Amino acid sequence: MLFLPAVALVLASGPAAATPPPLVPAPVASASPGASAQPAGFFTGLRRRTQLLGDPFGARTWLSRYGMTLSASETSEELGNVTGGYKQGFDYDGLTQMDLQLDTQRGFGWFGGTFNASALSIHGRDLSESNLGSLQTASGIEADDASRLWELWYQQELRRDGRMDVKVGQQSLDQEFIVNQNASLFVNTMFGWPMLPSANLPGGGPAYPLSALGVRLRAEPTNSLTVLTGVFNGSPDTVNVGDPQRENPNGLIFPLNGGVLAIGELQYTYPALGQIVYSDKPEPLARTIKLGFWYDSENFPDLAIDRNGIPLVSPASSGVPRLHQGNYSAYVTIDQLLYQQADDPYRTVSAFARVMGDPLGASNLIEFSANAGLTLHEPIRHRRDDTLGIGFGYTHVSSGALMADEYAQQYVNPAIPLQSGEAYVESTYQYQLYPWIQLQPDFQYTFNPGAGILNVDPPFKKVQDEAVVGIRAIIQL
C-alpha cells in the first residue's frame, strides 16, 4: 500500500480520519462490467466506479459467490500546526483498513449469521504527540505504527424480523456505542471515541486501534426504540502499564483478566420506522437520542495520593498509588435534522451534540467532555456528495488531577500550572472528487492545549494556543 499516499497527493493537486472514516461496502457491480476484472481494463470507468481497484482479476465476484464481501480503504493526511504547541511543523499520517465479511445465509444457507474480520495498517507520525500536547488529539487515525488485527466477531440474528441479534468476539466499542452519526465527518479524534473514556478507561478503552473480547446484544422492542447492551473484558491490555498498543502490537493477544466493562445504551428514533407520513404535511425532521451508561470493575490508581495517604510527589511517598475499585460514566447524544430543502432533499442541515460526565475525580483525569456541531450536505448546488461541517469540543480535568498539580507546585516547582479545561473548534469540507475518493481540507484551533501544561523546551512557558491546518484523502480501494 506504499503507493497510496503518493496517489492521494497527486489527486489533491488536481481539480479539487475520530475513532477512522467508515468503510464503504464493495459491491461487485462497482466496476464497469467486464472492465476491471482484467489488468488491461484497470483505467476503464475509473471516474465512475465506487472502488479504485474495482473487481481486480474478478476477486470480488469470486468471493461474492461464497457470501463474502471484501472492503478496503486508505486514509492519508498531512496535518501541521502553524502556531502554538511544543513546536511547529507538519506530519504525514496514514491508515489502511481491510474488512472481510461472510453472510452465512448466502454462503451456506445458515440464517442470520455474519462473520467479520478486520485489520489495520497504521503508518506515519502523530502530530499530536510530537507537536501539540493536546488532550483532544487532532486526528482520529493517530496511533502507533503497526499492522494489527482490529475486530474478529460473529453476529447472529435471534428473530426472523431482524429485531434482535447477538454479537460475540473481539469488538471495538466505537463502532456502535457513544457515537453521533453526523460527527463522523470530522477529523479530530474526539468526534468519534470521546475524551472521557479515552482518558479514564484502561488503555483508552476498547476503541480504535484496540478492541476487546465480549458479547453485545441488540434488541428493538418497538419501532422507535433500540437497546444495546454489552459485557466486555475490562481492559484491552494485559497489564495496564505503559503503552497498550505496544503491549499488544499485532492485536493477537486476547486478554480476559481485566475485570468487566458493562455498557448499556437506549436509542430513541423519530419518526419511527413505518410511521405514516401524510402527503399534505411536510415530512418530520428526524432525530436520534441516545442515553447510555458504562461501568468498569478494574482497579484505578489515584492521581495524587499513595496507598499511605501521602502525596505521590512527596519525597516520603512510597510511589505506589492508592487503588480505587471500579469506574463509571453516563452520557447522552443527539442527532437532529434541522432543515431539508423542499425541492432538493439532498440539501440538509443537521446538528449533533454529546455530553459525558464522571463523578469519580480521584482516579480519573477527565470529569466532563462535550462535543457539538453542524453539518451542511450539498453546500454547493448539485454537489450532492459534498459536506461542510463546523464543530467544537470541550473537556475539563478532574479534582484529582487538580490536586496532583497543587502537590506538584508544593513539592516540585511552584511554576507548574494548574490544569483546567481545553477547547477546540474545527471547520472542514469533504469534497467528493470521484465516487472512490474524497478530499478534505481541514482547520482546527485549540485553546489552552493540554488543559494548561508547560512546554518541556525553553523558555518553559505554558503551551500556547494551536492552529492546525491540513488535508485528508479517503480512498475506497
ROSEKE-445966 format. One record per residue (C-alpha): x, y, z; residue number from 0. Coordinates in Angstrom, 3 decimals. Layout:
BEGIN
         u         v         w  resi
         X         Y         Z   NUM
...
This chain:
BEGIN
         u         v         w  resi
     0.000     0.000     0.000     0
     3.023     2.313    -0.132     1
     1.857     3.885    -3.406     2
    -1.397     5.167    -1.921     3
    -0.075     8.289    -0.149     4
     1.520     9.338    -3.447     5
    -1.772     8.763    -5.274     6
    -3.572    10.951    -2.732     7
    -1.059    13.790    -3.116     8
    -1.229    13.710    -6.903     9
    -5.028    13.854    -6.838    10
    -5.003    16.629    -4.264    11
    -3.067    18.807    -6.712    12
    -5.753    18.351    -9.371    13
    -9.224    19.900    -9.700    14
   -10.162    19.618    -6.307    15
    -9.555    10.191     9.695    16
   -12.241    10.227    15.489    17
   -12.497     6.731    16.418    18
   -11.235     6.441    11.276    19
   -13.559     7.088     8.323    20
   -16.117     4.316     7.740    21
   -15.503     1.700     5.091    22
   -17.856     1.702     2.124    23
   -19.158    -1.779     1.235    24
   -17.681    -3.055    -2.011    25
   -20.445    -4.242    -4.338    26
   -19.281    -6.482    -7.148    27
   -21.042    -4.258    -9.661    28
   -18.997    -1.216    -8.650    29
   -16.698    -1.533   -11.634    30
   -17.710    -1.165   -15.261    31
   -18.952    -4.542   -16.490    32
   -16.109    -6.664   -17.756    33
   -13.625    -3.813   -17.492    34
   -11.563    -4.096   -14.328    35
   -11.581    -7.871   -13.938    36
    -8.571    -7.899   -16.290    37
    -5.334    -5.950   -15.711    38
    -5.620    -4.166   -19.064    39
    -9.002    -2.711   -18.104    40
    -7.929    -1.107   -14.851    41
    -8.345     2.504   -16.018    42
   -11.660     1.853   -17.784    43
   -14.503     3.582   -15.960    44
   -12.154     4.957   -13.296    45
   -14.296     8.056   -12.768    46
   -17.499     6.047   -12.293    47
   -16.572     3.089   -10.115    48
   -17.021     3.227    -6.340    49
   -13.691     1.480    -5.606    50
   -10.309     2.430    -7.025    51
    -9.393    -1.194    -7.743    52
   -12.846    -2.206    -8.970    53
   -13.051    -6.004    -9.195    54
    -9.354    -6.941    -9.638    55
    -8.989   -10.231   -11.535    56
   -12.615   -10.982   -10.612    57
   -11.685   -11.491    -6.940    58
   -14.731    -9.730    -5.539    59
   -17.037   -11.602    -7.888    60
   -15.498   -14.908    -6.797    61
   -15.821   -14.031    -3.086    62
   -19.443   -12.994    -3.594    63
   -20.333   -16.476    -4.843    64
   -19.492   -17.750    -1.371    65
   -21.284   -14.953     0.501    66
   -18.161   -12.889     1.211    67
   -17.572    -9.148     0.801    68
   -14.109    -7.572     0.872    69
   -13.788    -3.848     1.646    70
   -10.628    -1.795     1.945    71
    -9.704     1.870     2.240    72
    -6.688     4.121     2.615    73
    -6.805     7.340     4.630    74
    -3.830     9.626     4.044    75
    -3.445    13.029     5.622    76
    -0.926    15.810     6.067    77
    -1.572    17.945     9.149    78
     0.544    20.638    10.774    79
     0.366    23.349    13.408    80
     1.343    26.795    12.199    81
     1.077    28.358    15.664    82
     1.455    27.154    19.255    83
     2.260    23.667    20.501    84
     5.633    22.359    21.618    85
     6.937    23.272    18.183    86
     5.573    23.975    14.705    87
     5.638    21.620    11.732    88
     3.763    19.137     9.550    89
     3.498    15.348     9.719    90
     2.090    12.678     7.406    91
    -0.225    10.061     8.906    92
    -1.891     7.118     7.176    93
    -4.246     4.206     7.803    94
    -5.099     1.237     5.611    95
    -8.240    -0.680     6.644    96
    -9.341    -4.081     5.367    97
   -12.581    -5.831     6.248    98
   -13.873    -9.265     5.227    99
   -17.484   -10.233     5.947   100
   -19.242   -13.541     5.398   101
   -23.026   -13.687     5.106   102
   -23.818   -17.227     6.253   103
   -27.216   -17.209     4.502   104
   -25.619   -16.554     1.114   105
   -22.550   -18.598     1.899   106
   -24.060   -21.887     3.040   107
   -27.716   -21.356     3.911   108
   -27.387   -20.584     7.637   109
   -29.992   -17.954     8.562   110
   -28.999   -14.579    10.000   111
   -25.266   -15.071    10.591   112
   -22.462   -12.593     9.842   113
   -18.765   -13.250    10.404   114
   -16.456   -10.226    10.379   115
   -12.667    -9.873    10.414   116
   -10.884    -6.540    10.036   117
    -7.246    -5.450    10.065   118
    -5.355    -2.158    10.222   119
    -2.049    -0.956     8.829   120
    -1.088     2.286    10.577   121
     1.817     4.348     9.254   122
     3.291     7.825     9.571   123
     3.781    10.143    12.565   124
     1.359    11.501    15.163   125
     1.227    15.294    15.096   126
    -0.499    15.484    18.484   127
     2.263    13.552    20.225   128
     5.214    15.231    18.526   129
     3.986    18.838    18.259   130
     0.767    19.602    20.095   131
     0.468    18.074    23.561   132
    -3.311    18.471    23.381   133
    -5.694    16.194    25.234   134
    -8.199    16.153    22.354   135
    -5.922    14.854    19.625   136
    -6.033    16.304    16.124   137
    -6.717    13.156    14.087   138
    -8.877    10.092    14.616   139
    -6.381     7.828    12.832   140
    -3.387     8.696    15.043   141
    -1.900     5.552    16.608   142
     1.377     3.637    16.912   143
     2.795     2.340    13.636   144
     1.651    -1.271    13.326   145
    -0.154    -3.868    11.262   146
    -2.739    -5.390    13.554   147
    -5.961    -7.325    13.817   148
    -8.759    -4.986    14.836   149
   -12.079    -6.839    15.104   150
   -12.978   -10.523    14.910   151
   -16.608   -11.336    15.697   152
   -19.684   -13.356    14.792   153
   -23.187   -11.869    14.812   154
   -26.355   -13.956    14.829   155
   -29.928   -12.736    14.331   156
   -32.219   -14.136    17.012   157
   -35.507   -13.191    15.317   158
   -36.642   -13.512    11.723   159
   -37.828    -9.891    11.662   160
   -34.320    -8.622    12.471   161
   -35.363    -7.045    15.777   162
   -32.804    -8.880    17.906   163
   -29.249   -10.089    17.393   164
   -26.185   -11.013    19.404   165
   -22.538   -10.377    18.585   166
   -19.675   -12.370    20.138   167
   -15.931   -11.865    19.798   168
   -13.257    -9.173    19.585   169
   -15.064    -5.843    19.244   170
   -14.284    -2.121    19.101   171
   -16.975    -0.215    21.002   172
   -16.635     2.964    18.937   173
   -18.337     1.169    16.035   174
   -21.700     1.096    17.853   175
   -21.631     2.820    21.267   176
   -21.375     6.505    22.296   177
   -21.261     7.828    18.720   178
   -23.014    10.599    16.784   179
   -23.770     9.738    13.177   180
   -23.245    13.316    11.944   181
   -19.928    13.690    13.782   182
   -18.169    11.083    11.595   183
   -17.351    13.809     9.055   184
   -14.736    15.469    11.266   185
   -11.004    14.797    11.569   186
   -10.432    15.451    15.299   187
   -10.341    12.220    17.305   188
   -12.937    13.292    19.845   189
   -15.779    13.472    17.345   190
   -15.506     9.680    17.339   191
   -14.471     7.969    20.597   192
   -14.812    10.801    23.156   193
   -12.273    12.313    25.512   194
   -13.669    10.971    28.769   195
   -13.362     7.213    28.127   196
   -10.151     7.805    26.143   197
    -8.533     9.198    29.287   198
   -10.332     7.306    32.055   199
   -10.673     3.724    30.828   200
    -7.690     1.321    30.919   201
    -5.756     1.599    27.665   202
    -8.249     4.204    26.473   203
   -10.956     1.537    26.332   204
   -11.721    -0.998    23.589   205
   -11.775     1.512    20.730   206
    -9.634     2.155    17.646   207
    -6.998     0.844    17.284   208
    -7.760    -1.559    20.143   209
   -10.652    -3.921    20.832   210
   -11.718    -6.407    23.489   211
   -13.461    -9.740    23.806   212
   -17.105    -9.515    24.725   213
   -20.778   -10.099    23.990   214
   -23.161    -7.446    22.648   215
   -26.966    -7.802    22.472   216
   -29.184    -5.551    20.340   217
   -32.992    -5.506    20.613   218
   -35.769    -3.364    19.126   219
   -38.773    -3.617    21.471   220
   -40.682    -1.012    19.414   221
   -40.240     0.672    16.037   222
   -38.717     3.745    17.689   223
   -36.626     2.168    20.467   224
   -33.377     0.201    20.256   225
   -31.499    -1.225    23.229   226
   -27.771    -2.007    23.051   227
   -26.086    -3.814    25.929   228
   -22.673    -5.386    26.171   229
   -20.219    -7.057    28.529   230
   -16.523    -6.896    27.616   231
   -13.140    -7.503    29.156   232
   -12.412    -4.537    31.419   233
    -9.211    -3.609    29.592   234
    -7.879    -4.130    26.060   235
    -4.419    -4.597    27.620   236
    -2.976    -7.413    29.726   237
    -1.059    -5.354    32.304   238
    -2.341    -1.724    32.144   239
     1.235    -0.442    32.313   240
     2.887     1.540    29.549   241
     1.544     1.849    26.009   242
    -1.271    -0.719    25.490   243
    -0.704    -0.682    21.717   244
     2.880    -1.846    22.226   245
     1.880    -4.452    24.791   246
    -0.357    -6.000    22.119   247
     1.311    -4.778    18.896   248
    -0.424    -7.105    16.413   249
    -3.830    -7.435    18.103   250
    -3.429   -11.198    18.516   251
    -3.437   -11.207    22.326   252
    -6.950   -11.642    23.723   253
    -6.827   -10.809    27.457   254
    -9.575   -11.995    29.805   255
    -8.036   -10.887    33.108   256
    -9.175    -7.251    33.130   257
   -12.366    -7.344    35.114   258
   -15.650    -6.441    33.403   259
   -16.690    -3.479    31.313   260
   -20.502    -3.351    31.143   261
   -22.259    -0.834    28.912   262
   -25.862    -0.129    28.023   263
   -27.442     2.338    25.602   264
   -31.082     3.227    24.910   265
   -31.721     4.760    21.474   266
   -34.866     6.661    20.508   267
   -35.508     7.440    16.821   268
   -38.172     9.786    15.439   269
   -40.006     9.316    13.166   270
   -40.262     5.635    13.931   271
   -39.764     3.018    11.247   272
   -43.054     2.561     9.409   273
   -44.598     5.775    10.728   274
   -47.231     7.213     8.355   275
   -46.297    10.412     6.517   276
   -49.252    12.370     5.110   277
   -48.953    13.878     1.635   278
   -50.426    17.218     2.691   279
   -47.929    17.668     5.525   280
   -44.162    18.133     5.454   281
   -42.011    15.209     6.475   282
   -40.957    15.427    10.135   283
   -37.372    16.402    10.879   284
   -35.646    13.207    12.005   285
   -33.778    12.857    15.268   286
   -31.988    10.168    17.265   287
   -31.388    10.458    21.005   288
   -29.174     8.030    22.927   289
   -28.834     7.619    26.687   290
   -26.023     5.430    27.967   291
   -24.073     4.254    30.983   292
   -20.902     2.195    31.444   293
   -19.183     0.610    34.437   294
   -15.675    -0.875    34.588   295
   -14.780    -3.127    37.543   296
   -10.997    -2.699    37.164   297
    -8.797    -1.123    39.864   298
    -7.923     2.513    39.112   299
    -4.889     4.267    40.631   300
    -5.285     7.563    42.479   301
    -3.787    10.544    40.642   302
    -2.443    12.354    43.716   303
    -2.229    10.093    46.806   304
    -0.224     6.950    47.535   305
    -1.533     3.924    49.422   306
    -0.439     5.503    52.744   307
    -2.289     8.769    52.124   308
     0.880    10.724    51.268   309
     1.120    12.865    48.102   310
     2.731    10.820    45.346   311
     5.247    13.576    44.544   312
     6.385    13.849    48.168   313
     9.892    12.518    48.964   314
     8.254    10.467    51.712   315
     5.875     8.734    49.307   316
     6.115     5.025    48.523   317
     5.367     5.874    44.867   318
     2.588     3.272    44.833   319
    -0.776     4.991    44.286   320
    -3.887     4.207    46.259   321
    -6.266     1.993    44.269   322
    -9.969     2.625    43.738   323
   -12.365    -0.158    42.798   324
   -14.487     0.498    39.742   325
   -15.256     3.413    37.445   326
   -18.379     4.618    35.649   327
   -19.867     7.332    33.470   328
   -23.188     8.429    31.943   329
   -23.721    10.107    28.591   330
   -26.313    11.469    26.190   331
   -26.068    12.076    22.440   332
   -28.446    13.646    19.924   333
   -28.505    13.875    16.129   334
   -31.133    16.276    14.794   335
   -32.099    17.176    11.231   336
   -32.739    20.938    11.294   337
   -33.595    21.699     7.670   338
   -34.334    19.899     4.411   339
   -34.809    21.880     1.226   340
   -38.228    21.212    -0.282   341
   -37.113    20.982    -3.907   342
   -33.806    19.233    -3.153   343
   -33.982    16.616    -0.355   344
   -30.209    16.056    -0.529   345
   -29.614    19.583     0.746   346
   -29.901    19.399     4.525   347
   -28.605    20.970     7.718   348
   -28.073    18.685    10.720   349
   -26.895    19.241    14.274   350
   -25.336    16.887    16.785   351
   -24.259    17.030    20.425   352
   -22.833    14.693    23.059   353
   -22.059    15.217    26.762   354
   -20.435    12.846    29.250   355
   -19.702    13.082    32.953   356
   -17.747    11.079    35.530   357
   -18.001    11.956    39.255   358
   -15.031     9.837    40.425   359
   -12.383    12.552    40.330   360
    -9.702    10.923    42.478   361
    -8.714     8.308    39.893   362
    -9.807     9.957    36.634   363
    -8.069    12.610    34.567   364
   -11.306    13.865    32.957   365
   -14.565    14.714    34.733   366
   -16.508    16.140    31.774   367
   -16.378    16.209    27.986   368
   -18.698    17.586    25.309   369
   -18.868    17.798    21.521   370
   -21.317    19.531    19.196   371
   -21.531    20.711    15.627   372
   -23.411    21.460    12.428   373
   -23.158    19.733     9.047   374
   -24.448    21.024     5.711   375
   -24.909    18.433     2.971   376
   -24.694    19.697    -0.599   377
   -23.325    23.116     0.423   378
   -22.828    23.892    -3.285   379
   -25.826    23.323    -5.523   380
   -25.695    19.929    -7.327   381
   -22.626    18.796    -5.283   382
   -24.785    16.148    -3.546   383
   -21.922    14.143    -2.046   384
   -20.081    17.126    -0.537   385
   -20.409    18.079     3.136   386
   -19.381    21.189     5.077   387
   -19.031    20.992     8.829   388
   -18.168    23.100    11.855   389
   -17.842    21.630    15.320   390
   -16.295    22.104    18.718   391
   -15.164    20.084    21.694   392
   -14.519    20.847    25.351   393
   -13.088    18.828    28.198   394
   -12.317    19.594    31.841   395
    -9.872    17.818    34.130   396
   -10.970    16.297    37.426   397
   -10.470    17.355    41.033   398
    -7.899    14.567    41.354   399
    -5.824    15.990    38.512   400
    -6.048    19.470    40.043   401
    -4.930    18.082    43.416   402
    -1.951    16.386    41.733   403
    -0.976    19.750    40.181   404
    -1.254    21.516    43.548   405
     1.009    18.924    45.178   406
     3.445    19.280    42.266   407
     3.578    23.042    42.883   408
     4.222    22.408    46.572   409
     6.853    19.675    46.287   410
     8.428    20.093    42.834   411
     8.113    23.534    41.235   412
     5.759    26.409    42.111   413
     5.774    27.444    38.429   414
     3.881    24.298    37.385   415
     0.451    25.481    36.124   416
    -2.847    24.157    37.377   417
    -4.754    22.309    34.666   418
    -8.321    23.362    33.927   419
   -10.122    22.892    30.604   420
    -9.264    22.546    26.920   421
   -11.463    23.558    23.970   422
   -11.155    23.349    20.200   423
   -13.092    24.279    17.079   424
   -12.892    22.540    13.702   425
   -14.051    23.528    10.242   426
   -13.865    21.005     7.412   427
   -15.113    20.429     3.875   428
   -15.401    16.953     2.344   429
   -15.173    17.097    -1.445   430
   -16.176    14.032    -3.473   431
   -13.696    14.078    -6.344   432
   -14.713    10.683    -7.780   433
   -17.022     8.047    -6.237   434
   -13.955     6.298    -4.761   435
   -12.062     9.304    -3.359   436
   -12.840    12.191    -1.040   437
   -10.547    15.153    -0.415   438
   -10.984    17.001     2.848   439
    -9.227    20.271     3.736   440
    -9.378    20.874     7.478   441
    -8.751    23.621    10.041   442
    -8.635    23.232    13.829   443
    -7.877    25.697    16.618   444
    -7.190    24.526    20.179   445
    -7.471    26.785    23.221   446
    -5.361    26.059    26.326   447
    -3.725    22.849    24.980   448
    -3.359    20.053    27.490   449
    -5.767    21.995    29.750   450
    -2.749    24.149    30.633   451
     0.647    22.410    30.540   452
     4.258    23.561    30.436   453
     6.334    23.299    27.307   454
     9.232    20.976    28.112   455
    11.549    23.112    25.958   456
    12.862    26.604    26.792   457
    11.544    29.103    27.760   458
     9.382    26.632    29.752   459
     6.109    28.533    29.403   460
     2.605    27.190    29.002   461
     1.931    25.648    25.621   462
     0.284    28.327    23.512   463
    -2.979    28.012    21.564   464
    -2.627    25.957    18.385   465
    -3.816    26.432    14.805   466
    -3.744    23.172    12.810   467
    -4.290    23.019     9.057   468
    -4.096    20.143     6.608   469
    -5.792    17.881     4.102   470
    -7.081    14.318     4.247   471
    -7.695    11.944     1.345   472
   -10.022     8.953     1.818   473
    -9.692     6.321    -0.906   474
   -12.065     3.361    -1.175   475
    -9.976     0.518    -2.574   476
